[in-house]
Amino acid sequence: MRKQELVHLHGLLVEVTQSLVDEGTISAEIKNEYVALDTNAYSIHESKSDHEEAVLFLAATLSATLEELTEEQSAISAP
């Protein structure tokens, strides 16, 4: 993936994360862990590997968290 595409994906994942935090769907702790990586989605001068690390963190964390929430909701609604 080219750096420009990676930076764009990074920005999208940050927006999704912020939206889910604002809705209360996921914990703000996830956002805090992301901020600790110290790579902003709009810091285009950061290295490609820094953006890749942030993208992988956000994608993996969001995926695991949302999967867990889905499983909990399925267990609650199961007869």
DSSP file (Angstrom, degrees, kcal/mol; ACC not computed):
  #  RESIDUE AA STRUCTURE BP1 BP2  ACC     N-H-->O    O-->H-N    N-H-->O    O-->H-N    TCO  KAPPA ALPHA  PHI   PSI    X-CA   Y-CA   Z-CA
    1    1 A M              0   0    0      0, 0.0     2,-0.1     0, 0.0     0, 0.0   0.000 360.0 360.0 360.0 136.3    0.0    0.0    0.0
    2    2 A R     >  -     0   0    0      1,-0.1     4,-2.3     4,-0.0     5,-0.2  -0.359 360.0-113.5 -72.8 156.9    1.3    3.4   -0.9
    3    3 A K  H  > S+     0   0    0      1,-0.2     4,-2.8     2,-0.2     5,-0.2   0.891 115.7  55.2 -59.8 -41.6    1.9    5.9    1.9
    4    4 A Q  H  > S+     0   0    0      1,-0.2     4,-1.9     2,-0.2    -1,-0.2   0.911 110.3  45.9 -59.8 -42.7   -0.8    8.3    0.7
    5    5 A E  H  > S+     0   0    0      2,-0.2     4,-2.6     1,-0.2    -1,-0.2   0.892 112.4  51.5 -65.9 -39.8   -3.4    5.4    0.8
    6    6 A L  H  X S+     0   0    0     -4,-2.3     4,-2.5     2,-0.2    -2,-0.2   0.904 109.2  49.4 -64.6 -42.3   -2.1    4.4    4.3
    7    7 A V  H  X S+     0   0    0     -4,-2.8     4,-2.3     2,-0.2    -1,-0.2   0.891 111.3  50.4 -63.8 -39.5   -2.5    7.9    5.6
    8    8 A H  H  X S+     0   0    0     -4,-1.9     4,-2.2    -5,-0.2    -2,-0.2   0.936 111.6  46.8 -64.1 -46.4   -6.0    8.1    4.2
    9    9 A L  H  X S+     0   0    0     -4,-2.6     4,-2.6     1,-0.2     5,-0.2   0.897 109.8  54.9 -61.4 -40.5   -6.9    4.8    5.8
   10   10 A H  H  X S+     0   0    0     -4,-2.5     4,-2.1     1,-0.2    -1,-0.2   0.932 108.1  48.7 -57.6 -47.6   -5.4    6.0    9.1
   11   11 A G  H  X S+     0   0    0     -4,-2.3     4,-2.1    30,-0.3    -1,-0.2   0.895 110.7  50.3 -60.7 -41.7   -7.6    9.1    9.0
   12   12 A L  H  X S+     0   0    0     -4,-2.2     4,-2.4     1,-0.2    -1,-0.2   0.915 110.0  49.7 -64.0 -43.1  -10.7    7.0    8.3
   13   13 A L  H  X S+     0   0    0     -4,-2.6     4,-2.6     1,-0.2    -1,-0.2   0.868 109.1  52.4 -65.3 -35.7  -10.0    4.7   11.2
   14   14 A V  H  X S+     0   0    0     -4,-2.1     4,-2.7    -5,-0.2    -1,-0.2   0.916 110.0  48.8 -64.3 -42.3   -9.4    7.6   13.6
   15   15 A E  H  X S+     0   0    0     -4,-2.1     4,-2.2     2,-0.2    -2,-0.2   0.910 112.5  47.6 -64.3 -42.4  -12.8    9.1   12.5
   16   16 A V  H  X S+     0   0    0     -4,-2.4     4,-2.4     2,-0.2    -2,-0.2   0.927 112.8  49.6 -63.6 -44.7  -14.5    5.7   13.1
   17   17 A T  H  X S+     0   0    0     -4,-2.6     4,-2.3     1,-0.2    -2,-0.2   0.937 111.7  47.7 -59.7 -47.9  -12.8    5.3   16.5
   18   18 A Q  H  X S+     0   0    0     -4,-2.7     4,-2.7     1,-0.2    -1,-0.2   0.893 111.2  51.6 -62.3 -39.9  -13.8    8.8   17.6
   19   19 A S  H  X S+     0   0    0     -4,-2.2     4,-2.0     2,-0.2    -1,-0.2   0.917 111.0  47.3 -62.8 -43.7  -17.4    8.3   16.5
   20   20 A L  H  X>S+     0   0    0     -4,-2.4     5,-1.9     2,-0.2     6,-1.3   0.858 112.7  49.4 -68.0 -35.2  -17.6    5.0   18.4
   21   21 A V  H ><5S+     0   0    0     -4,-2.3     3,-0.8    -5,-0.2    -2,-0.2   0.927 110.3  50.7 -66.8 -44.8  -16.1    6.6   21.5
   22   22 A D  H 3<5S+     0   0    0     -4,-2.7    -2,-0.2     1,-0.3    -1,-0.2   0.861 110.6  49.3 -61.1 -36.6  -18.6    9.6   21.3
   23   23 A E  H 3<5S-     0   0    0     -4,-2.0    -1,-0.3    -5,-0.2    -2,-0.2   0.654 112.9-120.3 -75.5 -15.8  -21.5    7.1   21.0
   24   24 A G  T <<5S+     0   0    0     -3,-0.8    -3,-0.2    -4,-0.7    -2,-0.1   0.604  79.1 123.9  83.5  12.3  -20.2    5.2   24.0
   25   25 A T  S   <S+     0   0    0     -5,-1.9     2,-0.3    -6,-0.2    -4,-0.2   0.873  76.2  24.2 -72.8 -37.8  -19.9    2.1   22.0
   26   26 A I  S    S-     0   0    0     -6,-1.3    -2,-0.2    -9,-0.2     2,-0.1  -0.880  94.5 -93.0-126.4 160.6  -16.3    1.6   22.8
   27   27 A S    >>  -     0   0    0     -2,-0.3     3,-1.2     1,-0.1     4,-0.6  -0.384  22.2-130.8 -72.2 145.3  -14.1    2.8   25.7
   28   28 A A  H 3> S+     0   0    0      1,-0.2     4,-2.1     2,-0.2     5,-0.1   0.673 101.5  79.9 -66.9 -16.3  -12.2    6.0   25.5
   29   29 A E  H 3> S+     0   0    0      1,-0.2     4,-2.4     2,-0.2    -1,-0.2   0.843  85.8  58.0 -60.2 -33.5   -9.2    4.0   26.7
   30   30 A I  H <> S+     0   0    0     -3,-1.2     4,-2.0     2,-0.2    -1,-0.2   0.924 106.4  47.7 -62.4 -44.0   -8.8    2.7   23.2
   31   31 A K  H  X S+     0   0    0     -4,-0.6     4,-2.6     1,-0.2    -2,-0.2   0.895 110.3  52.7 -63.4 -39.8   -8.4    6.3   21.9
   32   32 A N  H  X S+     0   0    0     -4,-2.1     4,-1.7     2,-0.2    -2,-0.2   0.891 108.1  50.2 -63.9 -39.8   -5.9    7.0   24.7
   33   33 A E  H  X S+     0   0    0     -4,-2.4     4,-0.6     2,-0.2    -1,-0.2   0.891 111.0  50.1 -64.4 -39.2   -3.8    4.0   23.7
   34   34 A Y  H >< S+     0   0    0     -4,-2.0     3,-1.5     1,-0.2     5,-0.5   0.929 107.9  52.2 -63.3 -45.7   -3.8    5.2   20.1
   35   35 A V  H >< S+     0   0    0     -4,-2.6     3,-1.6     1,-0.3    -1,-0.2   0.849 100.8  63.1 -60.3 -34.1   -2.7    8.7   21.2
   36   36 A A  H 3< S+     0   0    0     -4,-1.7    -1,-0.3     1,-0.3    -2,-0.2   0.724  88.4  69.4 -64.5 -20.9    0.2    7.1   23.1
   37   37 A L  T << S-     0   0    0     -3,-1.5    -1,-0.3    -4,-0.6    -2,-0.2   0.742  97.7-143.3 -67.8 -21.1    1.5    5.8   19.8
   38   38 A D    <   +     0   0    0     -3,-1.6     2,-0.4    -4,-0.4    -3,-0.1   0.816  59.4 119.7  63.2  35.1    2.3    9.5   19.0
   39   39 A T        -     0   0    0     -5,-0.5     2,-0.2    11,-0.1    -1,-0.2  -0.922  49.9-154.8-129.8 107.5    1.4    9.3   15.3
   40   40 A N    >   -     0   0    0     -2,-0.4     3,-1.7     1,-0.1     6,-0.2  -0.554  20.2-128.5 -80.2 142.9   -1.4   11.6   14.2
   41   41 A A  T 3  S+     0   0    0      1,-0.3   -30,-0.3    -2,-0.2    -1,-0.1   0.750 110.1  49.9 -62.5 -23.3   -3.4   10.6   11.2
   42   42 A Y  T 3  S+     0   0    0      1,-0.1     2,-1.5   -32,-0.1    -1,-0.3   0.307  79.5 102.6-101.9   9.0   -2.8   14.1    9.7
   43   43 A S    X   +     0   0    0     -3,-1.7     3,-1.9     1,-0.2    -1,-0.1  -0.664  45.9 174.9 -88.7  81.4    1.0   14.1   10.3
   44   44 A I  T 3  S+     0   0    0     -2,-1.5    -1,-0.2     1,-0.3   -37,-0.1   0.653  70.9  63.5 -68.5 -13.6    1.9   13.4    6.7
   45   45 A H  T 3  S+     0   0    0     -3,-0.1    -1,-0.3     2,-0.0     3,-0.1   0.518  79.2 103.9 -89.4  -4.3    5.6   13.8    7.4
   46   46 A E  S <  S-     0   0    0     -3,-1.9    -7,-0.0    -6,-0.2     5,-0.0  -0.353  85.9 -89.4 -68.2 158.8    5.6   10.8    9.8
   47   47 A S     >  -     0   0    0      1,-0.1     4,-1.8    -2,-0.0     3,-0.2  -0.274  27.7-117.5 -71.0 157.6    7.2    7.7    8.3
   48   48 A K  H  > S+     0   0    0      1,-0.2     4,-2.6     2,-0.2     5,-0.2   0.888 116.0  55.7 -59.9 -39.9    5.1    5.1    6.5
   49   49 A S  H  > S+     0   0    0      1,-0.2     4,-2.3     2,-0.2    -1,-0.2   0.844 104.2  53.5 -65.7 -32.8    5.9    2.5    9.2
   50   50 A D  H  > S+     0   0    0     -3,-0.2     4,-2.0     2,-0.2    -1,-0.2   0.922 111.7  44.7 -65.7 -43.3    4.6    4.8   11.9
   51   51 A H  H  X S+     0   0    0     -4,-1.8     4,-2.7     2,-0.2    -2,-0.2   0.893 111.8  53.4 -66.3 -39.0    1.3    5.2   10.1
   52   52 A E  H  X S+     0   0    0     -4,-2.6     4,-2.7     1,-0.2     5,-0.2   0.913 107.9  50.4 -62.5 -42.3    1.2    1.4    9.4
   53   53 A E  H  X S+     0   0    0     -4,-2.3     4,-2.2     2,-0.2    -1,-0.2   0.918 112.5  46.8 -60.6 -44.2    1.7    0.7   13.1
   54   54 A A  H  X S+     0   0    0     -4,-2.0     4,-2.7     2,-0.2     5,-0.2   0.910 112.5  49.5 -65.6 -42.6   -1.2    3.1   14.0
   55   55 A V  H  X S+     0   0    0     -4,-2.7     4,-2.9     1,-0.2     5,-0.3   0.930 112.0  48.0 -62.3 -46.3   -3.5    1.6   11.3
   56   56 A L  H  X S+     0   0    0     -4,-2.7     4,-2.3     2,-0.2     5,-0.3   0.895 112.6  49.6 -63.6 -39.4   -2.7   -2.0   12.5
   57   57 A F  H  X S+     0   0    0     -4,-2.2     4,-2.7    -5,-0.2     5,-0.3   0.960 114.8  43.0 -62.1 -51.3   -3.4   -1.0   16.1
   58   58 A L  H  X S+     0   0    0     -4,-2.7     4,-2.9     1,-0.2     5,-0.3   0.926 115.9  48.0 -63.0 -45.2   -6.7    0.7   15.3
   59   59 A A  H  X S+     0   0    0     -4,-2.9     4,-2.3    -5,-0.2    -1,-0.2   0.932 116.1  43.0 -62.7 -46.5   -7.9   -2.0   13.0
   60   60 A A  H  X S+     0   0    0     -4,-2.3     4,-2.5    -5,-0.3     5,-0.2   0.915 117.2  46.2 -66.9 -43.1   -7.0   -4.9   15.3
   61   61 A T  H  X S+     0   0    0     -4,-2.7     4,-2.5    -5,-0.3     5,-0.2   0.928 114.9  45.7 -67.3 -45.8   -8.4   -3.1   18.4
   62   62 A L  H  X S+     0   0    0     -4,-2.9     4,-2.8    -5,-0.3     5,-0.3   0.923 113.8  50.3 -62.9 -43.4  -11.6   -2.0   16.8
   63   63 A S  H  X S+     0   0    0     -4,-2.3     4,-2.2    -5,-0.3    -2,-0.2   0.943 114.1  43.3 -60.2 -49.6  -12.2   -5.4   15.3
   64   64 A A  H  X S+     0   0    0     -4,-2.5     4,-2.2     2,-0.2    -1,-0.2   0.911 116.3  47.4 -64.7 -42.9  -11.6   -7.3   18.5
   65   65 A T  H  X S+     0   0    0     -4,-2.5     4,-2.2    -5,-0.2    -2,-0.2   0.926 114.6  44.7 -66.2 -45.6  -13.7   -4.8   20.6
   66   66 A L  H  X S+     0   0    0     -4,-2.8     4,-2.3    -5,-0.2    -1,-0.2   0.861 112.1  52.9 -69.1 -34.5  -16.6   -4.8   18.1
   67   67 A E  H  X S+     0   0    0     -4,-2.2     4,-2.4    -5,-0.3    -1,-0.2   0.918 109.6  49.4 -64.4 -42.2  -16.5   -8.6   17.8
   68   68 A E  H  X S+     0   0    0     -4,-2.2     4,-2.2     2,-0.2    -2,-0.2   0.914 111.4  48.5 -62.3 -43.7  -16.7   -8.9   21.6
   69   69 A L  H  X S+     0   0    0     -4,-2.2     4,-2.4     2,-0.2    -1,-0.2   0.896 110.8  51.2 -63.6 -40.2  -19.7   -6.5   21.7
   70   70 A T  H  X S+     0   0    0     -4,-2.3     4,-2.3     2,-0.2    -2,-0.2   0.909 109.9  49.4 -63.8 -42.5  -21.5   -8.4   19.0
   71   71 A E  H  X S+     0   0    0     -4,-2.4     4,-2.2     2,-0.2    -1,-0.2   0.898 110.6  50.5 -64.1 -40.2  -21.0  -11.7   20.8
   72   72 A E  H  X S+     0   0    0     -4,-2.2     4,-1.9     1,-0.2    -2,-0.2   0.918 111.7  47.3 -63.0 -43.4  -22.3  -10.2   24.0
   73   73 A Q  H  X S+     0   0    0     -4,-2.4     4,-2.1     1,-0.2    -2,-0.2   0.868 111.2  51.7 -67.0 -36.0  -25.4   -8.8   22.3
   74   74 A S  H  X S+     0   0    0     -4,-2.3     4,-0.9     1,-0.2    -1,-0.2   0.897 109.5  49.8 -66.3 -39.7  -25.9  -12.2   20.6
   75   75 A A  H  < S+     0   0    0     -4,-2.2    -2,-0.2     1,-0.2    -1,-0.2   0.871 111.8  48.7 -66.7 -36.7  -25.7  -14.0   23.9
   76   76 A I  H  < S+     0   0    0     -4,-1.9    -2,-0.2     1,-0.2    -1,-0.2   0.893 115.2  43.1 -69.7 -40.1  -28.2  -11.6   25.5
   77   77 A S  H  < S+     0   0    0     -4,-2.1    -1,-0.2    -5,-0.1    -2,-0.2   0.528  88.4 109.6 -87.3  -5.1  -30.7  -11.9   22.6
   78   78 A A     <        0   0    0     -4,-0.9    -3,-0.0    -3,-0.2    -4,-0.0  -0.484 360.0 360.0 -71.3 140.0  -30.4  -15.7   22.3
   79   79 A P              0   0    0      0, 0.0    -1,-0.1     0, 0.0    -4,-0.1   0.498 360.0 360.0 -70.1 360.0  -33.5  -17.5   23.5
